[in-house]
Amino acid sequence: MIDNSAQVEEISCKHVTAEEMEAKIIRQEITREQTYLSELALASFNKRKKVKFELCGTLLSRLFYESSHIFTHLNFVAKRKDKKKLFFAEIEDCGRGREEILKVRCCVPLDSLCEGGYYYYCDDPRRGCRKGFDFTRCYGCSEFLKHPVDGSTYSGGHDHRRRNYIV
């Protein structure tokens, strides 16, 4: 077993740049679907903000099921004018059966503060929760996948009971 506690501590910090994430993330094989989801999210961001970022690469993604919804959370790096930024995106599959309808629920650059997920952490269930939901944190992702500090920015991952995260 590998002791990566120092790496976890570095990555779980609240200030992390795109370059730090690229350098520190344990490389995993990125699928075409993950790249497509990053491109979809970035295209939505570019259109909404009227900017032109180019995708550098997808770093992490997590697919999970919560309250009859399928969500994917992503971290990717994009650049504009040779300046790289770390992004967080949430995409929901709103289709039924074989039909796939993907909606970008959130795509934001993580400019300053960001927070890792809480999938492996036990939390006080009474802490600001309503019916098992903590709308300040994501319990669908690990500490490596960075999220905006404001949990209301994204829709999925707020069920702290975690048993719903089976995908």
PyMOL commands that set and color helices and strands:
alter all, ss='L'
color gray80, all
select helices_A, chain A and resi 5-11+18-24+32-49+151-153
alter helices_A, ss='H'
color red, helices_A
select strands_A, chain A and resi 54-66+69-80+83-93+102-109+115-116+146-147
alter strands_A, ss='S'
color yellow, strands_A
deselect
rebuild
show_as cartoon
